[in-house]
Amino acid sequence: MAKTILVVDDSASMRQVLRIALKGAGYEVIEGIDGKDALAKLTGQKVHLIISDVNMPTMDGISFLKAIKQIPAYKFTPVIMLTTESGESKKAEGRAAGARAWVCKPFAPPMLLDAVQRLCLP
C-alpha cells in the first residue's frame, strides 16, 4: 500500500511539481491550497508525511503546523516546510512549531525525495 503525503501550497504549479515527483516515486498525494483547506482535508485518514509552504493566504504554514500538532491523529506526523524563507528566525519558529525539515525553494526533486524517504516512516 502506498504511503500518503499531504502537500500544502497556494501555488498550483508548485503543487503540480510536487505531485508529479511524489507520485513518480510511488506515493499517494492529497493537496491543500492553504492551511485552512489542508486542515479540512485531514479527516482521520493515515497521512505519513506533510509538506507545507510557509507563506500562504488564509492560514500560513506555521499556523497550520501548530494546528495539526493539536490533532491527536496527526500530532506525530512529520512535516517538511518547503519555502522561499531561509532566515534563521523563521526556521527556528518552524522547528519550535514541530517542523522536522526545512527545504528552500527552488529545490531539486531528488533532494526533496531523499528527505521524504528519510521521514516517511511506516
C-alpha positions in Angstrom: 0.0 0.0 0.0 1.4 3.4 -1.0 2.2 5.9 1.7 0.2 9.1 1.7 1.7 12.6 1.7 -0.3 15.9 2.1 1.1 18.7 0.1 0.1 22.2 1.1 1.0 25.2 -1.1 -1.0 28.1 -2.5 0.9 27.8 -5.9 -0.9 25.4 -8.3 2.3 25.0 -10.2 4.3 24.0 -7.1 1.6 21.5 -6.1 1.8 20.1 -9.6 5.6 19.7 -9.4 5.4 18.0 -6.0 2.5 15.8 -7.2 4.5 14.6 -10.2 7.7 13.9 -8.2 5.9 12.2 -5.4 3.5 10.1 -7.5 6.5 9.1 -9.7 8.2 7.8 -6.5 5.1 5.7 -5.6 3.4 8.0 -3.1 -0.3 8.9 -2.9 -0.8 12.7 -2.7 -3.5 14.8 -1.1 -3.4 18.5 -2.0 -4.3 21.6 0.0 -4.3 25.2 -1.3 -3.6 26.7 2.1 -3.5 25.7 5.7 -7.3 26.0 6.3 -8.1 23.9 3.2 -5.5 21.3 4.2 -6.9 21.1 7.8 -10.4 20.4 6.3 -8.9 17.5 4.3 -7.4 15.8 7.4 -10.4 13.7 8.2 -8.6 11.0 10.3 -7.0 9.0 7.4 -3.4 8.0 7.8 -1.0 10.6 6.4 2.6 9.6 6.6 4.1 13.0 5.9 3.1 16.6 5.3 5.0 19.0 3.0 3.9 22.6 3.6 4.7 26.0 2.3 5.2 28.8 4.9 3.7 31.9 3.2 0.1 31.2 2.2 -3.1 33.2 2.4 -5.9 32.4 4.8 -3.7 30.2 7.1 0.1 30.3 6.8 2.3 27.2 7.1 3.5 27.8 10.7 -0.1 28.3 11.9 -1.1 25.2 10.0 1.7 23.2 11.6 0.7 24.4 15.1 -2.9 23.4 14.4 -2.1 19.9 13.2 0.1 19.2 16.2 -3.1 19.7 18.3 -4.9 16.9 16.5 -4.2 13.6 18.1 -4.2 11.6 14.8 -1.6 13.9 13.3 0.4 15.0 16.4 3.4 12.8 15.4 3.1 13.2 11.6 6.5 14.5 10.3 6.3 17.9 8.5 8.7 19.3 5.9 8.5 23.0 5.4 9.1 23.8 1.7 9.5 27.6 1.3 11.4 30.6 -0.1 12.0 31.6 3.6 15.6 31.0 4.5 16.0 33.2 7.6 17.2 31.6 10.8 14.4 33.2 12.8 11.7 31.7 10.6 13.4 28.3 10.6 13.6 28.5 14.4 9.9 29.3 14.5 9.2 26.3 12.3 11.3 24.0 14.5 9.5 25.2 17.6 6.2 24.5 16.0 7.3 21.0 15.1 8.8 21.0 11.6 11.2 18.1 11.1 12.9 19.5 8.0 13.3 22.8 6.1 13.8 22.8 2.3 14.2 26.1 0.4 12.7 26.8 -3.0 13.8 26.3 -5.6 14.6 22.7 -4.8 15.9 19.7 -6.7 13.2 16.9 -6.7 15.8 14.2 -5.9 16.9 16.1 -2.8 13.3 16.5 -1.6 12.6 12.8 -2.3 15.6 11.9 -0.2 14.2 13.9 2.7 10.7 12.4 2.1 12.1 8.9 2.2 14.0 9.6 5.5 11.0 11.0 7.2 8.2 8.9 5.7 8.1 6.1 8.3 5.9 3.1 8.1 
